[in-house]
Amino acid sequence: MSAAVQDLRMTAVRVREETEESAAAPRREDELLAKRALAGERAAWDALIARHDRRVMVSLLAKGVRADRARELVQETWARLIQQQQRGLLTELRLPNLALTQAAFLAADDARRTRRESLSGSVEELAERQHPVDPAASAEKRLLSEEQLSRAHEALAQMSPSARNVFLLACDGQELPHAEVAVRVGLSTQRVRQILCEVRKRLRAALEEETHA
């Protein structure tokens, strides 16, 4: 092996080591800040927020959230994480992943709530299937949601195929206007609305029965 080749390889090794070391430094600093933040040090939280805030913001913008609303959700994300730490609900603080997860939950919940409010008389209970799971939610609460969902699906399965189709088009994710649903299923708009009222009534009855069981 020539001296020139050996020197080139040694240089490559040094560059790689320096690159790995420079990449590891921010991670080590993050770990130290995370420990201090978990201990309740506000200065550590401020440092972590300054470091990761932009990435969380960009993640929401990439989901199509308006800039002004994205900024509000980012602020709420950090507020929730701090509250969880203060309540002793955080055992570790892996950033930015935890903040990205919390922000995604808030964005999905916000979009679901907006869709629900735009629909007249939509069935809130059945939206559980599309609910994001709040990182702070308890296993018991998630289990209850699954039980409610199962009972709602059972009630829906007992309805006619036509009624199920109308409901799925109008409420369960697609959320089409009643007039468009009517065109797709070959019924009048008034009949579509009547079917939806009947379906909602039966679903609410099934969910209330489960709650009081």
trRosetta pair geometry for C-beta under 8 A, 3 or more apart (Angstrom, degrees):
i j d omega theta_ij theta_ji phi_ij phi_ji
1 5 5.3 -117 -173 81 87 124
1 6 5.4 100 133 -58 117 97
2 5 4.7 93 59 7 84 101
2 6 6.9 -151 94 -4 44 88
3 6 5.6 -56 -147 40 33 112
3 7 6.2 36 154 -21 67 105
4 7 5.8 -53 -148 35 29 111
4 8 6.4 32 151 -22 63 106
5 8 5.6 -54 -151 33 33 114
5 9 6.5 31 153 -17 65 104
6 9 5.8 -54 -149 36 32 109
6 10 6.4 32 153 -18 65 107
7 10 5.7 -55 -147 38 32 112
7 11 6.3 35 153 -22 65 105
8 11 5.7 -54 -151 34 30 113
8 12 6.5 31 151 -20 64 104
9 12 5.6 -52 -149 34 34 112
9 13 6.5 36 152 -20 65 103
10 13 5.7 -51 -150 34 33 113
10 14 6.5 33 153 -18 65 105
11 14 5.8 -55 -150 36 32 110
11 15 6.3 32 153 -19 66 106
12 15 5.8 -54 -147 36 31 111
12 16 6.4 31 154 -19 64 106
13 16 5.8 -56 -149 36 30 110
13 17 6.3 28 154 -18 65 107
14 17 5.8 -55 -146 38 31 110
14 18 6.2 29 156 -18 66 108
15 18 5.8 -56 -146 38 29 110
15 19 6.2 31 154 -22 64 107
16 19 5.7 -54 -147 35 30 112
16 20 6.3 28 156 -16 65 106
17 20 5.9 -55 -147 38 30 109
17 21 6.2 29 155 -19 64 109
18 21 5.7 -56 -146 38 30 112
18 22 6.2 28 156 -18 65 107
19 22 5.9 -56 -146 37 28 107
19 23 6.4 24 155 -16 64 108
20 23 5.8 -58 -147 39 30 109
20 24 6.2 29 155 -22 66 109
21 24 5.7 -56 -144 35 30 110
21 25 6.7 44 155 -36 62 97
22 25 5.9 -38 -153 12 33 118
23 26 7.1 -56 -170 31 37 99
23 27 7.2 29 143 -11 65 112
24 27 5.5 -63 -157 42 44 115
24 28 6.1 44 151 -23 77 105
25 28 5.9 -56 -148 35 30 109
25 29 6.4 28 155 -17 65 107
26 29 5.5 -56 -146 39 35 113
26 30 6.1 41 153 -24 67 103
27 30 5.5 -50 -148 33 32 114
27 31 6.5 34 152 -21 63 103
28 31 5.6 -52 -151 33 33 113
28 32 6.6 31 152 -17 65 104
29 32 5.8 -54 -151 37 34 110
29 33 6.3 32 152 -16 66 107
30 33 5.7 -57 -146 40 30 109
30 34 6.1 35 154 -25 66 106
30 48 7.3 93 -140 -114 76 93
30 51 7.3 -155 -98 119 95 160
30 95 6.3 -141 -167 66 118 98
31 34 5.6 -51 -146 32 29 114
31 35 6.7 32 154 -20 62 102
32 35 5.9 -52 -153 31 32 111
32 36 6.6 26 152 -12 64 106
33 36 5.7 -59 -151 41 34 109
33 37 6.0 35 152 -22 69 107
33 44 4.7 166 -163 -160 72 93
33 47 5.3 -120 -135 91 136 123
33 48 5.2 163 138 -63 130 97
33 51 7.9 113 78 8 169 147
34 37 5.6 -53 -143 37 31 112
34 38 6.3 33 156 -20 64 105
34 44 7.7 -171 -59 165 12 123
34 48 7.0 96 -78 -93 63 140
34 92 7.5 22 160 -176 130 63
34 93 4.0 -173 -157 79 102 109
34 94 7.4 33 -130 -78 154 31
34 95 6.6 -173 -89 10 112 104
35 38 5.8 -53 -148 35 28 111
35 39 6.6 25 151 -16 61 107
36 39 5.5 -58 -153 37 34 112
36 41 4.3 -40 163 39 93 139
36 43 7.7 -44 140 76 133 84
36 44 3.6 174 100 -75 111 156
37 40 7.7 90 -180 -42 33 10
37 41 6.1 -87 -87 57 36 81
37 44 4.1 -140 -61 114 73 116
37 45 4.9 117 -128 -70 106 69
37 48 5.9 -15 -62 -7 151 144
37 85 6.8 -76 147 -131 84 163
37 93 5.8 -97 83 87 121 176
38 85 6.1 -135 -125 -143 48 114
38 90 6.3 -130 -120 107 93 112
38 92 7.5 -35 -88 -125 145 25
38 93 5.4 -153 -61 -13 102 124
39 44 7.8 67 50 28 91 153
40 85 6.9 170 -87 139 62 113
40 86 7.0 86 -113 -99 99 70
41 44 4.2 68 90 6 109 112
41 45 7.0 176 96 -11 59 82
42 45 5.4 -52 -152 35 41 114
42 46 6.3 43 151 -22 70 102
43 46 5.6 -50 -148 34 34 114
43 47 6.5 35 152 -20 64 104
44 47 5.7 -53 -150 35 33 112
44 48 6.4 30 153 -16 65 106
45 48 5.8 -58 -148 39 31 109
45 49 6.1 31 155 -20 67 107
45 78 7.6 117 177 -173 106 107
45 82 6.1 50 -141 -98 150 109
46 49 5.8 -54 -145 37 29 111
46 50 6.3 31 155 -19 63 106
47 50 5.8 -54 -148 36 29 111
47 51 6.4 27 153 -19 63 110
48 51 5.7 -59 -149 37 31 112
48 52 6.1 -12 168 14 68 113
48 93 7.8 -31 -139 150 164 130
48 95 5.8 104 -169 38 115 171
49 52 6.7 -77 -135 53 23 82
49 53 5.2 44 171 -58 68 108
49 78 5.3 42 -111 -125 119 145
50 53 6.3 -22 -116 1 18 118
51 95 7.8 95 89 124 114 133
52 55 5.4 -57 -164 40 65 113
52 56 6.1 63 142 -23 86 102
52 95 5.2 -104 -48 167 165 119
52 96 4.2 171 -151 -95 128 106
52 99 5.8 121 130 44 134 156
53 56 5.9 -61 -153 36 32 109
53 57 6.3 32 152 -20 68 108
53 74 6.4 83 -160 172 81 130
53 78 7.5 -16 -102 -56 93 135
54 57 5.5 -54 -149 36 34 115
54 58 6.3 34 154 -20 67 105
55 58 5.7 -52 -146 36 32 111
55 59 6.5 37 153 -25 63 103
55 96 5.2 -39 91 -132 137 173
55 100 7.4 -54 128 -75 102 106
56 59 5.7 -52 -152 30 32 115
56 60 6.9 28 152 -15 63 103
56 74 5.2 128 112 -128 115 100
56 77 6.1 -156 178 83 145 161
56 96 6.4 -150 -59 -167 86 120
56 99 5.0 -71 -87 138 130 116
56 100 6.1 -143 -110 -84 76 60
56 103 5.0 159 -167 -43 101 157
57 60 6.1 -61 -158 35 32 107
57 61 6.5 30 150 -17 67 108
57 70 5.9 93 -154 144 71 114
57 71 6.8 19 -124 -91 112 60
57 74 5.1 -12 -81 -76 77 151
58 61 5.5 -54 -146 38 36 112
58 62 6.2 41 153 -24 66 104
59 62 5.7 -52 -151 32 30 115
59 63 6.9 28 149 -18 60 104
59 100 5.4 -178 -101 -134 178 95
59 103 6.2 100 87 96 123 139
59 104 7.2 -68 143 -66 123 89
60 63 5.6 -55 -155 34 38 111
60 65 4.3 -42 165 43 93 138
60 70 4.0 155 110 -138 129 103
60 73 5.8 152 -122 78 155 132
60 74 6.7 -123 2 -57 146 92
60 103 5.8 -99 -62 164 107 121
60 107 5.6 -174 -129 -80 95 139
61 64 7.8 79 179 -51 34 11
61 65 6.3 -88 -87 60 33 82
61 67 6.6 25 -103 -93 107 69
61 70 5.5 15 -63 -108 71 169
63 104 7.4 155 -66 -121 154 76
63 107 5.7 69 96 153 156 154
65 69 5.4 -121 177 92 96 106
65 70 4.3 124 109 -75 116 92
65 73 6.7 -53 179 20 158 146
65 107 5.5 -90 -67 -134 136 118
65 110 7.9 57 -120 82 117 138
66 69 4.4 73 64 19 95 106
66 70 6.4 -159 87 -15 41 88
67 70 5.5 -53 -141 33 27 115
67 71 6.6 30 158 -22 62 101
68 71 6.0 -51 -155 29 31 111
68 72 6.9 30 148 -16 61 104
69 72 5.5 -52 -153 36 39 113
69 73 6.3 36 151 -18 69 106
69 110 7.3 156 174 156 123 153
70 73 5.7 -57 -147 39 32 109
70 74 6.3 37 153 -23 66 103
70 107 7.9 14 -112 -99 71 115
71 74 5.7 -50 -147 32 32 113
71 75 6.6 32 154 -17 63 104
72 75 5.8 -56 -153 37 31 110
72 76 6.4 28 151 -16 65 108
73 76 5.5 -53 -145 40 35 112
73 77 6.3 48 150 -31 65 99
73 103 6.0 97 140 -149 106 82
73 106 4.9 161 -155 114 103 128
73 107 5.8 61 -168 -72 162 78
73 110 6.7 -86 -92 -22 125 154
74 77 5.4 -45 -151 24 32 119
74 78 6.9 25 155 -11 63 100
74 103 6.4 10 -99 -115 58 124
75 78 6.2 -56 -154 37 32 104
75 79 6.3 32 150 -19 65 110
76 79 5.4 -55 -144 39 35 114
76 80 6.1 38 156 -23 68 104
76 106 5.8 149 97 -141 124 157
77 80 6.0 -58 -152 33 26 108
77 81 6.6 21 154 -16 62 107
77 99 5.6 82 154 -160 126 80
77 102 4.8 128 -146 108 90 112
77 103 4.4 -14 -91 -76 145 81
77 106 6.2 -123 -75 6 83 146
78 81 5.7 -54 -147 36 34 110
78 82 6.3 33 155 -18 66 106
78 99 7.1 10 -79 -128 68 115
79 82 5.9 -57 -150 38 30 110
79 83 6.3 31 152 -19 64 108
80 83 5.6 -55 -147 37 32 113
80 84 6.3 34 154 -21 66 105
80 102 5.8 -177 82 -171 130 134
80 106 7.7 -171 -8 -65 151 126
80 136 7.3 -131 174 -19 108 137
81 84 5.7 -52 -148 35 32 112
81 85 6.5 34 152 -19 63 104
81 90 7.2 53 -167 -67 73 146
81 93 7.7 93 -179 -132 118 104
81 98 6.7 104 -117 129 126 115
81 99 6.5 -39 -51 -93 151 78
81 102 6.1 -125 -60 -18 97 172
82 85 5.6 -52 -151 35 33 113
82 86 6.4 33 152 -19 65 106
83 86 5.6 -55 -147 37 32 111
83 87 6.3 21 156 -10 65 110
84 87 5.9 -63 -146 44 30 105
84 89 4.2 -84 -167 69 83 117
84 90 5.0 89 124 -37 103 100
84 135 7.8 -14 -103 101 163 107
84 136 5.5 -133 -104 -94 121 124
85 88 7.8 43 179 -68 31 22
85 89 7.3 -85 -64 51 22 74
85 90 4.7 -31 -90 32 66 130
85 93 7.4 14 -91 -80 119 124
89 136 5.7 29 157 -132 153 98
90 93 5.9 44 166 -72 133 85
93 98 6.4 -95 -155 25 52 156
94 97 5.1 -13 119 51 103 114
94 98 5.4 123 67 -28 69 105
95 98 5.9 -62 -83 37 61 97
95 99 5.6 37 -130 -5 92 112
96 99 5.1 -64 -165 50 71 112
96 100 5.4 74 136 -30 92 103
97 100 5.7 -58 -146 36 29 111
97 101 6.3 29 157 -19 65 106
98 101 5.8 -53 -149 35 31 112
98 102 6.4 28 154 -16 65 107
98 135 7.2 102 -157 -150 83 169
99 102 5.7 -54 -144 39 32 110
99 103 6.1 32 156 -19 66 108
100 103 5.8 -55 -144 39 28 111
100 104 6.3 31 155 -21 63 107
101 104 5.8 -55 -148 35 29 111
101 105 6.5 32 152 -20 63 104
101 135 5.8 87 122 -62 120 129
102 105 5.7 -52 -152 33 32 114
102 106 6.5 29 153 -16 65 105
102 135 5.8 -64 -84 12 80 133
103 106 5.8 -55 -148 37 33 109
103 107 6.2 32 154 -19 66 107
104 107 5.8 -54 -145 37 30 111
104 108 6.2 27 157 -16 65 108
104 132 6.8 -173 124 -143 83 157
105 108 6.0 -60 -147 39 27 106
105 109 6.1 23 157 -16 65 111
105 132 4.5 -164 -127 116 68 135
105 133 7.2 -80 -114 77 118 37
105 134 5.6 115 -178 -106 146 53
105 135 6.6 -132 -26 -14 156 84
106 109 5.7 -57 -143 40 29 110
106 110 6.0 32 155 -23 64 109
107 110 5.6 -54 -146 35 28 113
107 111 6.4 26 156 -17 64 106
108 111 5.8 -54 -146 37 31 109
108 112 6.3 32 154 -20 65 106
108 131 7.9 121 128 -162 115 37
108 132 4.2 97 79 -25 142 129
109 112 5.7 -53 -146 36 31 112
109 113 6.3 30 155 -19 64 107
109 131 7.3 36 -99 -149 82 77
109 132 6.1 -95 -49 40 82 108
109 134 7.9 32 -60 -75 142 94
110 113 5.9 -55 -147 36 28 110
110 114 6.4 29 154 -19 63 107
111 114 5.7 -54 -148 36 31 112
111 115 6.4 31 155 -18 65 105
112 115 5.9 -56 -151 37 30 110
112 116 6.2 29 154 -20 65 109
112 127 6.0 127 -173 176 120 134
112 130 6.4 166 -108 109 125 111
112 131 6.9 49 -112 -101 177 60
113 116 5.7 -55 -145 37 31 112
113 117 6.3 28 157 -18 65 107
114 117 6.0 -57 -146 37 28 107
114 118 6.5 26 155 -20 62 109
115 118 5.8 -63 -152 35 30 110
115 119 6.8 18 155 -14 65 109
115 175 6.1 -82 -176 -100 115 171
116 119 6.1 -66 -154 36 32 104
116 122 5.3 -135 -147 71 70 137
116 124 6.2 61 -156 -103 141 81
116 127 6.5 -46 -81 -58 124 159
119 122 3.8 57 98 -45 127 121
119 171 7.2 127 170 -114 159 74
119 175 6.2 -103 -74 -148 133 108
121 196 7.7 111 102 135 118 118
121 197 7.8 -4 138 -97 150 73
121 200 6.8 -18 154 -113 105 173
122 127 7.8 55 139 -48 118 118
122 171 5.6 156 -145 -132 91 100
122 175 7.8 -8 -110 -118 138 102
123 126 4.7 41 109 14 117 109
123 127 7.4 170 102 -23 68 82
123 171 5.8 45 26 -176 98 147
123 199 7.9 -88 -42 118 142 95
123 200 5.2 -160 -73 -122 108 90
123 203 5.7 10 -140 94 149 148
123 204 7.4 -137 -130 -58 103 85
124 127 5.8 -53 -166 17 43 117
125 128 6.5 -19 173 -19 50 108
125 148 6.2 -117 -173 164 106 124
125 152 6.2 178 123 -83 111 142
125 203 6.8 179 66 148 125 110
125 204 7.3 148 7 -99 140 60
125 207 5.0 -49 -162 -98 168 162
126 129 6.8 -14 171 2 64 106
126 149 7.6 104 -135 -123 52 71
126 152 5.3 -176 -96 166 85 152
126 171 6.8 61 75 135 137 120
126 172 6.2 -67 137 -99 130 92
126 203 6.5 -34 -49 -174 116 148
127 130 5.6 -62 -171 48 68 100
127 131 6.3 92 130 -52 81 88
128 131 5.2 -34 -149 -1 41 122
128 145 4.8 -175 -162 -170 129 100
128 148 6.1 108 -11 89 168 115
128 149 4.9 -128 90 -72 127 105
128 152 7.9 139 34 21 120 148
129 149 5.7 124 -68 -136 81 129
129 172 7.7 21 50 -156 137 98
130 173 6.4 154 -63 -90 142 91
131 145 7.0 -91 54 -164 144 147
133 137 5.9 -115 -175 40 76 136
133 142 6.4 20 -132 -107 114 122
134 137 4.1 108 66 -33 94 102
137 141 5.1 -114 -174 77 96 129
137 142 5.8 104 129 -52 123 94
138 141 4.7 98 59 4 83 100
138 142 7.1 -150 96 -3 46 85
139 142 5.7 -56 -149 39 36 110
139 143 6.2 39 152 -23 67 105
140 143 5.7 -54 -149 34 31 113
140 144 6.6 33 152 -21 63 103
141 144 5.7 -50 -151 32 34 113
141 145 6.7 36 150 -20 63 102
142 145 5.6 -51 -153 33 36 114
142 146 6.6 37 149 -19 66 102
143 146 5.6 -53 -152 34 35 112
143 147 6.5 36 150 -19 67 103
144 147 5.6 -52 -149 35 34 112
144 148 6.4 35 153 -18 66 104
145 148 5.7 -53 -149 37 32 112
145 149 6.2 34 153 -20 65 107
146 149 5.6 -54 -146 37 31 113
146 150 6.3 35 154 -23 64 105
147 150 5.7 -51 -148 33 31 113
147 151 6.6 27 155 -15 63 105
147 210 6.6 168 139 -179 100 133
148 151 6.0 -58 -150 38 30 107
148 152 6.3 30 153 -19 65 108
148 207 5.9 39 -153 -132 96 97
148 210 6.2 162 -106 98 62 151
149 152 5.7 -56 -147 37 31 112
149 153 6.3 31 155 -19 66 106
150 153 5.8 -56 -149 36 29 110
150 154 6.4 32 152 -22 63 106
151 154 5.6 -51 -148 33 33 115
151 155 6.5 33 153 -17 65 103
151 206 5.3 177 150 154 99 104
151 207 6.4 140 99 -92 123 53
151 209 7.6 -162 -177 74 140 97
151 210 4.5 -122 -29 -62 175 142
152 155 5.8 -54 -150 36 32 109
152 156 6.3 31 152 -19 65 108
152 203 5.6 39 -140 -152 91 99
152 206 6.2 143 -97 97 48 129
152 207 6.2 16 -75 -69 94 99
153 156 5.5 -55 -145 38 33 112
153 157 6.2 39 154 -26 66 104
154 157 5.7 -51 -149 30 30 114
154 158 7.0 29 152 -20 60 104
154 206 7.2 -179 76 -164 92 142
155 158 5.9 -58 -159 29 34 111
155 159 7.4 39 147 -28 62 100
155 202 5.6 174 173 141 119 98
155 203 5.6 153 100 -103 140 57
155 205 7.8 155 -134 73 148 85
155 206 3.7 -98 -60 -53 146 163
156 159 5.8 -49 -162 17 41 115
156 164 5.9 99 173 -113 92 97
156 167 6.9 -130 -137 84 113 156
156 199 7.5 41 -115 -159 81 105
156 203 6.9 25 -64 -91 86 105
157 164 7.8 43 -102 -93 31 137
159 163 4.2 -94 159 85 121 131
159 164 5.5 149 86 -53 108 83
159 167 7.8 65 86 -4 157 138
159 199 6.3 27 -115 -112 165 90
159 202 6.9 143 -74 81 115 158
160 163 4.6 93 57 6 84 101
160 164 7.0 -150 92 -4 43 85
161 164 5.7 -56 -146 38 33 112
161 165 6.2 34 156 -22 67 107
162 165 5.8 -55 -149 34 29 111
162 166 6.5 30 154 -19 63 105
162 185 6.7 109 -155 -170 84 127
162 187 7.9 100 -175 -46 119 137
162 195 7.4 -101 127 -131 93 148
163 166 5.8 -53 -149 35 32 112
163 167 6.4 30 154 -17 65 107
163 195 5.3 -157 -121 -168 77 110
163 198 7.0 -78 -135 90 129 116
163 199 5.5 165 175 -75 107 111
164 167 5.8 -59 -149 38 31 110
164 168 6.2 28 157 -19 67 108
165 168 5.9 -55 -144 37 29 109
165 169 6.3 24 159 -14 64 109
165 185 5.9 141 114 -103 122 122
166 169 6.1 -63 -150 40 26 107
166 170 6.0 4 162 -4 65 119
166 181 6.0 83 -145 171 71 127
166 185 5.9 -27 -81 -38 82 168
166 187 7.6 -22 -92 36 123 145
166 192 5.7 -171 -149 -142 123 79
166 195 4.7 36 90 110 164 141
166 196 6.4 -122 137 -64 115 77
166 199 7.3 -172 86 -25 106 147
167 170 6.1 -70 -138 47 25 98
167 171 5.4 -38 -173 35 67 115
167 172 6.2 51 137 -13 82 110
167 195 7.6 -123 -50 135 78 102
167 196 6.6 143 -95 -113 71 71
167 199 4.8 -150 -79 166 126 167
168 171 7.3 -67 -103 55 13 73
168 172 4.7 -47 -128 49 54 121
168 173 7.5 -12 -168 41 70 97
168 174 6.7 58 147 15 65 120
169 174 5.3 -52 -147 79 41 141
169 176 5.1 -36 165 30 87 123
169 180 7.9 -145 163 106 119 90
169 181 4.6 140 113 -118 128 100
169 184 6.2 -174 -136 73 159 147
169 185 7.2 -152 16 -39 157 114
170 174 7.5 4 -24 80 11 98
170 175 6.9 32 172 -127 33 33
170 176 6.1 -76 -96 57 47 75
170 178 6.4 34 -120 -94 121 64
170 181 5.0 -8 -68 -73 94 157
170 192 7.0 148 -66 172 141 111
170 196 5.8 -70 94 -96 159 128
171 175 6.6 49 -121 -92 20 66
171 196 7.2 138 -35 -139 122 109
176 180 4.5 -107 168 86 114 121
176 181 5.1 142 92 -58 115 84
176 184 7.5 42 107 -2 165 141
177 180 4.7 87 61 8 85 103
177 181 7.1 -150 94 -7 42 86
178 181 5.5 -53 -148 36 35 114
178 182 6.4 41 152 -25 66 103
178 189 5.3 86 130 -155 104 91
178 192 5.1 156 -166 102 90 132
178 193 5.8 21 -150 -66 147 87
178 196 7.6 -86 -111 -13 109 147
179 182 5.6 -50 -152 30 32 116
179 183 6.8 32 150 -19 62 101
179 189 5.2 -16 -97 -99 62 125
180 183 5.7 -50 -152 32 37 112
180 184 6.5 34 152 -18 66 106
181 184 5.8 -59 -150 37 33 110
181 185 6.2 2 164 4 70 112
181 192 5.1 127 99 -149 115 146
182 185 6.6 -72 -140 49 23 90
182 186 7.9 -125 171 54 54 5
182 187 5.3 -103 -142 80 73 70
182 188 5.9 -21 -151 162 129 16
182 189 4.5 -73 -45 -77 156 57
182 191 7.3 114 -121 58 102 89
182 192 4.7 -106 -75 -27 85 137
183 186 7.8 25 -177 -70 25 37
185 192 7.1 132 52 -95 130 105
187 191 4.3 -108 169 83 116 128
187 192 5.5 142 94 -55 120 81
187 195 7.7 43 120 -13 167 136
188 191 4.5 95 57 5 84 101
188 192 7.1 -142 96 -7 46 84
189 192 5.5 -50 -152 32 35 115
189 193 6.6 35 151 -18 65 104
190 193 5.8 -55 -153 35 33 111
190 194 6.5 34 150 -20 65 104
191 194 5.5 -51 -148 35 36 114
191 195 6.4 39 153 -20 67 102
192 195 5.8 -54 -151 35 31 111
192 196 6.4 30 152 -19 64 106
193 196 5.7 -53 -148 35 33 112
193 197 6.5 36 153 -21 64 103
194 197 5.7 -53 -152 33 32 112
194 198 6.5 30 152 -17 65 106
195 198 5.7 -57 -151 38 33 111
195 199 6.2 31 153 -19 68 107
196 199 5.7 -52 -143 37 32 111
196 200 6.2 32 158 -19 65 107
197 200 5.9 -56 -146 37 27 110
197 201 6.3 31 155 -23 62 107
198 201 5.8 -55 -150 33 29 113
198 202 6.6 22 156 -13 64 107
199 202 6.0 -61 -152 39 30 106
199 203 6.2 26 154 -17 67 110
200 203 5.7 -58 -144 39 31 110
200 204 6.1 31 159 -19 66 106
201 204 6.0 -55 -147 36 26 108
201 205 6.4 27 154 -19 61 108
202 205 5.6 -54 -148 36 32 114
202 206 6.4 33 154 -20 65 105
203 206 5.7 -53 -148 35 33 111
203 207 6.4 28 155 -15 66 107
204 207 5.8 -57 -146 40 32 108
204 208 6.1 30 156 -17 67 108
205 208 5.9 -55 -143 39 28 108
205 209 6.3 33 154 -24 63 106
206 209 5.7 -53 -150 32 29 114
206 210 6.7 29 152 -18 62 104
207 210 5.7 -52 -151 34 34 111
207 211 6.4 35 151 -23 65 105
208 211 5.5 -51 -146 33 35 114
208 212 6.4 14 161 -3 67 110
209 212 6.4 -69 -146 46 26 95
209 213 6.3 47 152 -52 63 98
210 213 5.6 -37 -148 0 32 120
